[in-house]
Amino acid sequence: MKSDRLLSILLLLQTRGRVPAAELAQRLDVSVRTIYRDVEALSAAGVPVYTERGRHGGIALLPGYRTDVTGLTADEARALFVLAAEGTHSALGLEGALGSALRKVMAALPAPHRPAAEATSRRVLVDPVRWMRTPAPAPAVDVEDLHTAVFTDRRLRLHYRHGGSSEPRAYTVDPYGLVAKAGVWYLVADRDGEPRLFRADRVGAAAVTDAPVRRRAGVELADVWDALRRDVEQRPADVLVTARIRRSRLDMFLRLHGPLLTGPPSGGDPATVELALPEVRSARALLSFGPDLEVLSPEAVREDLAQLAAAVVAQYAPAPRP
């Protein structure tokens, strides 16, 4: 454990430059005193590491010192070769860079680790898109352009179309970064000082302004995304729907609507389920199960489904004979 920690400190100092001891302690989940002991151990091993006191002090390596040791364990090497999401790197224009990086990592690995790392890339694939979902539409603005704009640390001017609206609106936002969620790209940004999500496939145009970005002090992309994700997932539902569904169709129902359930299915056959929906019309998707599913309550949902079903029957009723 100590050797891994010493190597982690060395690699962090190589990539970050001067790092406060408190930050190293927090990253490695040890005490500051342990960090100083580790620095002494590195110095005794011949690593030119030193500490500086004061407000802007920290721990650093002498300028120009580098080490080419990878320090990768077998499991760490395998983890690097699990491609996180097909298309994610290509959307950012980094697919070629990823392949090049993995080849360099492979060349730097100890010989005993190489077969396992190579096998992992052939035996493990991560597909982030849920079953029965069509791919997200291609963004009007190239995600690579948004990626470039985010890294300029400038404000962005967007033409954005909200869901259910055909007319785009203009916003000036302060971007934190990009997030890929279940195959959909989102721009995470502040609008008038408030965190907002912008789907990349609804951005009609994006232009980088000359004004520097105005991010809230001490706030990172992960912090904003976590808060926005909780707001979406914990948003209170307006309609609680109780329904019965045949057990033979329950697996498919859970694949499509599992995240909307307020609890596990109960009862025998048919099973009873309860869903939290944002509005009455959202229950119309349940008609795809036909007579295998019956909504029990509320009455407003039953009436809406009955009207829609009657309209469908009328649509496909045979024409009267002359």
N, C-alpha and C positions, 0 to 999 in steps of 0.2 A: 504493500500500500504506500509506504514512504517513497519507494523508487518511482512509482507512478506519479505521486504528488510532486516530486522534484522535477520530473520531466514536464509535467503540466505547467509548473512555474516557469521553467526555462522557455517553453514554447509561447506562453503568454507574454513574457517579457520580449521575446523576439518579434512578436506581431504587434504588441501594443506600445512598446517603448517603456517609459516610466509608468509604473502602476502603484498606487497606494497600497500599503500592507493590509489595510482594512478591506479593500476591494478583493485582494487575493484571498484573504481569509474567508470572505463571504462566498466567493466563487468555488472554493475548494472545501467549504464546510468544516473549517478548523478555526482555531483561535489565532489571534494576531501573534501571540508568543510563539506558537508553532511555526508560523510563517518565518519569523526571524531566525528560529533554529534551523529551518530548512535552508535559508539563505546562507547561514554559516556553513552548512554542509556542502552547498554548491561551491562556495568559495574555497573550502578545503579541498574539493575535488578538482580545482583548477579553473573553474568557471569565473570569468571576470565580472562579478556581480557586486554592486555597491548600493548603499542606501543614502538618501538625502533627507534631512529633517526639515521641518517647516511646513507652511501652509501648502506649498506647491511641491512638496517633497514626495518621496516614494522609493521604490526599488527599481533598479535599471541595470542593463548590461552596458559594458563599455562600448562606445560607438564602433561599428564595423565588425563586432563579433557575431558570428553565425555558426550554427551547427546543422549538419545535414541529416541528423538522426531523425527517423520518422517516429519511432516510439510506439508504433501501432501494434496492438495485440491482435490475435487471430480474429476475435469477435469484432473488434473495431474495424478491421479491414473488410470483413464480410458486410458490416453495416453500411460502409461506403458504397458497396456495389449493389445495394438494393435501390433501384431507381424509384424515387419518391412518387413520381406521377408522369405517365407518358404524356408528352406534349407540354409539360410545364416549362422545361428548360427551353424548348424550341420556341415557345410563345415569347420568351424574353430574348431570343436570339443567342442563347447560350448552349444550344445542343452540341455544336462543334467543340466548344470549350469544355463541356462536361466530358465528352469522349476523350479529349486530349488529357484532361486532368486525371481521369481514371487510368489511362495508360501509364501516366507518370507514376501514379500511386502503385500500380502493379509492378513497375520496374524497380521501385524503391522498397517493396516488401521483402522481408526475408523469404528465402526460397520455400521453406516448409508451409508458409501461409498462402502462397499463390494459388495452388489448386482449389482450396476452399473458397477463396475470394472469386475466382473465375467461375466456379460452379454456382455460386450464389446469384450471379448476374443472369445465369441461364435457367435457374430453377425457381426464382422468386420474382413475381411481378405484382405491382400495386396498381389497381385500377380504381380511381377515386369516384367514379360515377356510379350512382345507385342503379339497381336493376330497374328495368322498364322505364328508364328515363332517356329521353332523346338528348343528344348533345346540345350544349348551349349554343345559341347563334353566334356567329363570328362578330367580334366587335367592329364597329365602323372605324374606330381609331385603333391602330396597331398597338398591342400591349407593350411591345418593345419601345414605342415612342413614349408611352406613359412611364415606363421604367426609367428611360433616360431623363425624362422631365423630373421625376421624383429625386434623382440623384444630383440635380443641379441646385437643390435647395432654394428654389424660387417658387413664387406663388403661381398657381395654375388658373387659367380662365377656361371654364368648361361650358359646352352646350350640352345639356343633359335632359333626357326624356324620362320622366317618372312612369312607373307602371300604371297602365290604364289611361295614359295621356298621350296624345299624338303630337302635341306641340312641345318642342324643347324649350328649356329655360336656361338663362345664362347665370353662372355662378363664378365667383372668384374664391378659391379655396386654398388652404394651407396643407399640403400633403404630408402624411407621415410615411406612407409606403403602399405596397401592393400585397394583397392576400389572395391565394388560390383556395377556394372552398368548394369541395365536391365538383370540381371541373369548371367552376365559374370564377372569373377574376373580379376582384373588388379593389377600388381605390379607397383607401382610408384617409380621411382628411378632416380638418376643422373648417366649418363654414360659419363665419361670424363668431368664432370662438367656441362653437359647439361641435362635438364629434359627429361625423356623418359617414355613411357608406354610399358609394357610387358604383353601380355595376358597370364594368367596362363595356359590355355589349349595349349599354344605353347611352354611352358618351358619343355624341355626334361629332364633336370637334374639341380639341384641346390645344391650348397655346400657352407657352411659358412666358410669364411677364418678366420685367426687369426688377420687380420688387422682391426683396429677400423674403423667404418663408417666415411665418410668425407662429412657430409651434409653442405650445405651452411649456414652460420651464420644467425640466425633470420628467417629462412625459415621453414615453417611447411607443413605437408602433404596437408592440405586444400589449401594452397597457390599454391603449385605445381600442384595439381589436377585442380584447377580453371584455371590456365594458359594453361594447356594441353587441357582441355575441350574446352576452347575458340578457341584454334588453330584448333581443329578438326571441330567445328561447324562453324567457320568463314573462313574455307579454301575456296579460290575462286574456282568456278567451271569452267572447261574448255569448257563445252558444255551446251548451253541453248536450250532446246527442247520445241517446241510448239506442242500441240496435241489437238484433239477433242475427247470427250468421252460422251457416252450416259448418261443421267441423272440417268437412272435406275441402272447404275454401278458405279456412282460417289462415293457413300458411301464406297464401297469396295476399290475403287482406293485411296481414302483419307486415309483409314486405312493402306494400304500397302506403299503408296508413299507420304503421307502428308508432312513429314519433308523435302522432296526435292522440294516442291513448292516454287516459288519465290513470290507468291501472291495468293489471293483467286481466285477460278474459276469464270469465267465471261461468259456472253452470256446465251442463252436459252438452247434448247435441239437440238443438243449436246452442252455441255459446253466446253469452251476453257480453257486449263490449260497450265502453263509454269513450267518446271522443270529444276533444275540445276544439271547436272550430271558430274562426274569426267572424263568420257571418252565416246566415241561413243558406245562401246560395252555394256556399262551399261544400255542402252535403251532396250536391248533384253528382259528384264523382262516384258516390256510392252506387248509383244506378248501373254502373258497369258490372256489378255482381248479380243483376237481374233478380229472379225470385229466390236466390240463395241468401239474400240479405233483406231484412225488414227493419225499418226505423220505427222504434216504439214511441219515442218522444224527442223533442217537443212537438206539439201539434203544428206549429208553423212550418217546421221542416217537412212533416208528412204532407201538408197541403202543397208546399212548393214542389216536392217530388211527384205528387199525384198530377199536378198541372203539367209538369214537364213530360211525364210519361204519357198523359193523354195527348199532348201535342205531337209526340213522336208516333203514337199509334195512328193519329189522323194523317200524319205525313206519309206513312207507308201503307195506309189502307188501300185495298184494290179499288180502282176506278169503277163506278157503277156501269153495268152493262146497258147498252141502248135498248 
